């Protein structure tokens, strides 16, 4: 169990704490304490990254012993946390917190986060109280931003539809998730890059007719020779001919490494279909060599100039929960959500930012009597402070 060893470290980190409710996150770190890439926490279960350590990043304290801290301002809760917690390197440490009071400082922090390959920032008012079930914070990610040329910083590639998967629930019985990939000129085979949801009900209904697919029911013996695919990703349907399949522009938070995919292990985090590239075919779509170049280019530093309109502060939907319609580009039209985010971020003269770390099997909170439980902190209501007679 990933959190089992914390029972040995929590008493040392909180020598005067008998009853705690913490807002925190579990991440995998290297020997220098640097968080490892997204998804590696899960790999830790399989003895990968043997030299890495599971670490608890603590960023808030909701209760300390008998005192309920939720109605205290964030800055006071943090002070109480820092006064009562003794960090233990690579095991229990403070999440980095910075105070911002100018646009210039804010942009510098955002740029630093992007350059480090972190997921983004959580922006909170330093005077904010903690209310279970309510969001008194803003989330800022790379794909909400523009670079110096005014271009959105979301990573994207023009990929070919290689296959499809049956949906679940109300989308069961027809293809609702699609396998996207690129051509490898060297091997003359097609590689997998990501799986992406196909959109709303009307779009999916249309795709059942327009896409030319062959049903193989995830049977490895029926996988065509042109497809280089990991057994775990074999779809329910494959394209009759990938050279005749449509090209979709797939955008996401960032290019990532996912060894399960055969395009050099390159994939896209939180993928979505941003538009259908009707003017492109398999020859002009992104091939493997170009994808590798895009992956390397995405690591380069960029000058950030503001927030992108049309971005949402919510997390992306899951495979079967996407609200994107591939025939109605999410990049077309206008949206005030990005400007709203920008406005809210500057409403307070001084705000506090917390750097987000890439995580997958992370726990956002922990309750401890020298123990730790996986609970959602927003669902925890500490008992009221006891009145003394």
matplotlib code that plots the C-alpha trace (Angstrom):
import matplotlib.pyplot as plt

x = [0.0, 1.4, 0.6, 1.3, 4.8, 3.4, 2.3, 6.0, 6.7, 3.6, 4.3, 7.8, 6.5, 3.8, 5.4, 2.6, -0.3, -2.8, -5.7, -5.1, -7.0, -4.6, -5.1, -2.3, -1.2, 0.8, 3.5, 6.5, 9.8, 13.4, 16.4, 16.5, 12.9, 11.8, 8.3, 8.4, 6.2, 2.5, 1.5, 4.7, 2.9, 0.9, 4.1, 5.5, 3.2, 5.0, 8.4, 9.4, 11.4, 13.0, 15.1, 12.1, 10.1, 6.4, 6.2, 3.3, 3.1, 1.1, -0.5, -3.2, -4.3, -8.1, -7.9, -5.1, -5.8, -9.2, -9.1, -11.2, -9.2, -11.6, -12.9, -9.5, -7.9, -5.6, -2.6, -3.3, -3.9, -0.6, 1.2, -0.2, 0.9, 4.4, 4.7, 3.7, 5.1, 8.7, 9.4, 11.1, 13.0, 11.4, 8.7, 6.6, 7.2, 5.5, 3.9, 5.6, 3.6, 4.2, 2.5, 1.8, 1.0, 1.7, 1.1, 4.8, 5.4, 2.4, 3.7, 7.1, 5.7, 3.5, 6.5, 8.6, 5.9, 5.7, 9.4, 9.6, 7.0, 4.6, 0.9, 0.0, -1.0, -3.8, -4.6, -6.2, -7.0, -4.7, -7.8, -10.0, -11.7, -12.2, -15.7, -16.3, -17.8, -17.0, -14.2, -12.6, -9.7, -8.7, -6.8, -4.4, -2.8, -0.6, -3.4, -5.2, -2.3, -0.9, 2.7, 4.4, 2.9, -0.6, -0.8, -2.5, 0.0, -2.0, 0.0, -1.6, -1.0, -2.9, -3.6, -5.4, -8.4, -7.1, -9.8, -12.8, -14.0, -17.5, -18.7, -20.1, -23.4, -25.8, -23.1, -22.8, -23.4, -21.7, -18.2, -17.7, -13.9, -11.4, -7.8, -5.6, -2.2, 0.4, 2.4, 6.0, 7.8, 10.7, 8.6, 5.7, 3.4, 0.9, 1.6, -0.8, -0.7, -3.8, -7.5, -10.0, -13.8, -15.8, -18.2, -21.9, -24.7, -25.4, -21.7, -21.3, -24.4, -22.9, -19.5, -21.0, -22.0, -19.2, -16.2, -15.2, -14.4, -13.9, -15.1, -12.3, -13.7, -10.3, -9.1, -5.2, -5.3, -7.4, -5.1, -4.1, -0.4, -0.3, -1.0, 1.7, -0.2, 0.2, -2.1, -3.8, -5.0, -6.5, -9.8, -13.2, -12.9, -10.1, -10.1, -10.6, -7.7, -5.9, -4.9, -8.6, -9.4, -10.1, -7.5, -8.4, -6.5, -6.0, -5.1, -4.3, -2.6, 0.8, 2.7, 3.5, 5.3, 3.2, 5.1, 1.8, 1.7, 3.9, 4.7, 8.0, 6.0, 4.6, 1.1, -1.1, -2.5, -6.3, -6.8, -9.7, -10.7, -10.2, -11.2, -11.6, -8.8, -10.8, -8.1, -5.6, -5.0, -2.6, 0.3, 0.0, -1.0, 1.6, 3.9, 6.1, 9.2, 7.2, 5.5, 8.9, 9.9, 6.7, 7.4, 10.8, 9.6, 6.9, 9.7, 11.2, 10.6, 8.0, 7.3, 3.8, 1.6, -1.8, -4.7, -6.4, -10.0, -12.2, -10.4, -12.2, -11.0, -12.5, -10.7, -11.2, -14.0, -13.3, -13.4, -17.1, -17.9, -16.5, -18.5, -16.4, -18.1, -15.6, -17.7, -17.9, -14.3, -13.7, -11.3, -14.0, -16.5, -15.8, -16.0, -15.7, -14.4, -10.7, -11.3, -13.3, -10.5, -8.1, -10.4, -10.9, -7.1, -6.5, -9.5, -7.5, -4.6, -2.6, -3.2, -1.4, -0.4, 0.4, 2.3, 0.5, 2.5, 1.8, -0.1, -2.4, -3.2, -2.9, -4.9, -5.9, -6.4, -5.3, -6.8, -4.4, -4.0, -0.6, -2.3, -3.5, -6.7, -7.5, -10.4, -11.5, -10.8, -13.8, -16.1, -14.5, -16.1, -14.0, -15.9, -16.4, -14.0, -14.9, -16.1, -14.3, -16.4]
y = [0.0, 3.4, 5.2, 2.5, 3.8, 7.3, 5.9, 5.9, 9.4, 11.3, 11.1, 12.5, 15.3, 16.3, 15.5, 17.6, 16.5, 13.9, 14.5, 16.1, 16.8, 17.8, 18.9, 17.2, 15.2, 12.1, 12.2, 10.1, 12.0, 11.3, 11.4, 15.2, 15.6, 16.5, 15.2, 12.5, 12.7, 12.1, 8.5, 7.2, 6.9, 4.0, 2.5, 2.5, -0.4, -2.5, -1.9, 0.6, 3.6, 1.6, 4.6, 6.9, 7.7, 8.3, 11.7, 13.6, 17.3, 19.2, 22.5, 23.1, 22.1, 22.0, 20.7, 20.5, 18.5, 19.8, 23.1, 23.4, 25.7, 25.9, 29.4, 30.9, 32.6, 30.6, 32.6, 31.7, 28.0, 27.9, 29.6, 27.0, 24.2, 25.6, 26.0, 22.4, 20.4, 19.3, 18.4, 15.0, 15.1, 13.1, 11.8, 14.6, 18.2, 21.5, 22.2, 25.4, 28.5, 32.0, 35.3, 37.5, 41.2, 42.1, 40.9, 40.7, 38.4, 36.3, 35.8, 34.9, 32.2, 30.8, 30.7, 28.9, 26.3, 25.7, 25.5, 22.9, 20.8, 21.0, 20.8, 24.3, 26.5, 26.7, 30.3, 31.2, 34.3, 34.5, 35.6, 32.8, 30.3, 26.6, 25.6, 21.9, 21.3, 24.8, 26.0, 29.2, 28.8, 28.9, 26.4, 27.6, 25.2, 25.5, 25.0, 28.1, 30.3, 32.1, 32.5, 35.7, 35.3, 35.0, 31.3, 28.9, 26.8, 23.6, 20.9, 19.4, 17.1, 16.1, 12.4, 9.7, 7.7, 4.1, 2.4, 2.7, 1.4, 0.6, 3.1, 2.4, 3.2, 5.1, 5.1, 1.3, -0.5, 1.9, 3.5, 6.5, 6.5, 6.5, 5.4, 8.0, 7.5, 8.5, 6.9, 5.7, 6.3, 4.0, 0.9, 1.8, 0.9, 3.0, 3.8, 4.6, 8.0, 8.4, 7.6, 10.4, 10.8, 11.4, 14.1, 14.4, 12.0, 13.6, 13.5, 9.9, 8.9, 10.4, 8.8, 5.3, 5.8, 7.9, 6.0, 2.9, 0.3, -3.4, -5.1, -7.2, -7.3, -6.8, -10.1, -10.0, -12.4, -10.0, -7.0, -5.9, -6.0, -2.2, -1.5, -1.5, -1.7, -2.8, -5.7, -3.8, -1.2, -3.4, -1.8, -3.2, -1.8, -0.9, 1.3, -0.5, 1.6, 4.2, 6.0, 6.7, 7.6, 11.2, 13.4, 15.1, 17.8, 16.4, 19.0, 18.5, 19.9, 18.7, 16.0, 13.2, 9.9, 6.8, 3.6, 1.8, 3.8, 2.8, 6.2, 6.3, 6.3, 9.8, 10.6, 13.6, 14.4, 15.2, 14.8, 16.4, 16.9, 20.5, 20.3, 18.0, 18.6, 18.0, 19.7, 17.0, 13.4, 10.7, 12.2, 15.7, 14.5, 14.5, 11.5, 9.9, 12.0, 15.2, 14.1, 13.6, 17.1, 18.5, 16.6, 18.2, 21.6, 21.6, 21.5, 24.8, 27.9, 30.4, 34.0, 34.0, 37.1, 36.2, 33.8, 32.2, 32.9, 29.8, 27.9, 26.3, 26.2, 22.7, 19.4, 17.7, 15.2, 11.5, 9.3, 9.0, 12.3, 14.7, 17.8, 18.4, 18.2, 17.4, 19.1, 22.3, 23.3, 24.3, 26.9, 28.7, 31.2, 33.2, 32.4, 34.6, 31.9, 32.7, 36.5, 35.7, 33.6, 36.5, 39.0, 36.8, 36.2, 40.0, 40.8, 40.4, 42.8, 39.9, 36.2, 33.0, 30.5, 26.8, 24.9, 21.8, 18.7, 16.0, 13.1, 10.3, 8.1, 11.1, 11.7, 15.3, 14.9, 12.9, 12.3, 11.2, 9.8, 8.7, 7.1, 8.2, 7.5, 8.4, 10.8, 13.8, 16.8, 18.7, 16.0, 16.2, 18.3, 18.4, 18.4, 21.8, 23.0, 21.7, 24.3, 24.3, 24.4]
z = [0.0, -1.0, 2.2, 4.7, 5.6, 6.5, 9.9, 10.8, 9.7, 10.7, 14.5, 13.7, 11.5, 14.0, 17.5, 19.2, 17.0, 18.3, 16.0, 12.5, 9.4, 6.6, 3.0, 1.1, -1.9, -2.4, -5.1, -6.1, -5.9, -6.9, -4.5, -4.9, -3.8, -7.3, -8.3, -11.0, -14.1, -14.2, -13.9, -12.1, -8.8, -10.3, -11.7, -8.2, -7.3, -9.9, -8.4, -11.1, -10.1, -7.3, -6.1, -5.8, -2.7, -2.0, -0.4, 1.3, 0.2, 2.8, 2.0, 4.5, 8.0, 8.8, 12.3, 14.8, 17.9, 19.3, 17.3, 14.2, 11.8, 8.9, 9.7, 10.1, 7.1, 4.9, 6.0, 9.7, 8.9, 7.1, 10.0, 12.4, 10.1, 9.8, 13.6, 14.3, 11.4, 11.1, 7.5, 6.8, 3.5, 0.7, 3.1, 4.5, 3.2, 2.8, -0.6, -2.0, -1.4, -2.8, -2.2, -5.3, -5.4, -9.0, -12.5, -13.2, -10.2, -11.2, -14.8, -13.5, -11.2, -14.0, -16.4, -13.8, -13.3, -17.1, -17.5, -14.7, -16.4, -13.5, -14.0, -13.0, -10.1, -7.6, -6.7, -3.4, -1.4, 1.6, 3.7, 2.5, 4.9, 4.1, 3.3, 2.5, -0.9, -2.2, -4.4, -3.1, -5.5, -9.1, -11.1, -13.8, -16.3, -19.3, -21.8, -20.4, -21.6, -24.7, -25.7, -26.8, -30.3, -28.9, -29.7, -27.2, -25.3, -25.4, -27.1, -30.2, -33.1, -36.3, -35.8, -37.8, -36.4, -36.2, -34.2, -31.8, -28.5, -27.3, -24.7, -21.3, -19.6, -21.9, -24.6, -24.5, -27.7, -30.0, -30.5, -28.2, -27.7, -30.5, -30.9, -32.5, -34.0, -36.5, -39.3, -38.9, -42.2, -41.2, -40.4, -42.6, -39.7, -37.7, -34.0, -31.2, -29.4, -27.4, -26.9, -27.2, -26.5, -29.7, -28.5, -27.8, -28.8, -32.2, -33.1, -32.1, -34.0, -37.1, -36.6, -36.5, -40.1, -41.5, -40.1, -42.1, -39.4, -39.1, -35.9, -34.2, -30.7, -29.1, -30.5, -30.9, -33.7, -35.8, -35.4, -38.9, -39.9, -40.4, -36.7, -34.1, -30.8, -27.3, -26.4, -23.6, -26.1, -28.8, -29.7, -30.6, -34.1, -36.4, -39.5, -42.8, -44.2, -42.1, -45.3, -45.8, -42.2, -41.1, -39.5, -36.2, -34.4, -30.9, -28.2, -24.6, -21.5, -22.6, -24.4, -22.0, -21.8, -21.8, -22.6, -23.4, -26.6, -29.5, -30.9, -29.0, -25.8, -26.6, -25.7, -24.8, -21.4, -21.2, -24.9, -26.7, -30.4, -31.2, -34.8, -37.8, -40.4, -43.6, -45.6, -44.5, -45.3, -43.9, -45.9, -44.4, -40.9, -38.1, -38.6, -35.9, -36.7, -36.6, -33.3, -31.7, -32.8, -31.3, -28.1, -27.8, -28.8, -26.1, -23.5, -24.7, -22.6, -23.8, -22.8, -21.2, -21.8, -20.4, -20.2, -23.1, -23.7, -24.2, -21.4, -18.5, -14.9, -14.5, -15.1, -18.4, -18.7, -18.8, -21.9, -21.9, -20.4, -23.0, -23.9, -27.0, -30.3, -33.0, -35.6, -33.5, -32.8, -29.2, -30.6, -32.6, -31.3, -28.1, -24.4, -21.4, -19.1, -19.7, -19.2, -16.1, -14.7, -15.4, -13.7, -10.6, -10.3, -10.0, -7.8, -4.6, -4.1, -2.8, -3.4, -2.6, -5.2, -4.7, -7.3, -8.6, -8.9, -11.5, -9.8, -10.6, -7.6, -5.2, -2.1, -1.5, 2.3, 5.2, 8.7, 11.3, 14.8, 13.8, 10.9, 7.4, 5.5, 2.0, 2.3, 0.3, 2.4, 1.1, 2.5, 6.0, 8.7, 11.8, 15.1, 16.7, 19.2, 22.7, 25.2, 28.5, 31.6]

ax = plt.figure().add_subplot(projection="3d")
ax.plot(x, y, z, "-o")
ax.set_aspect("equal")
plt.show()
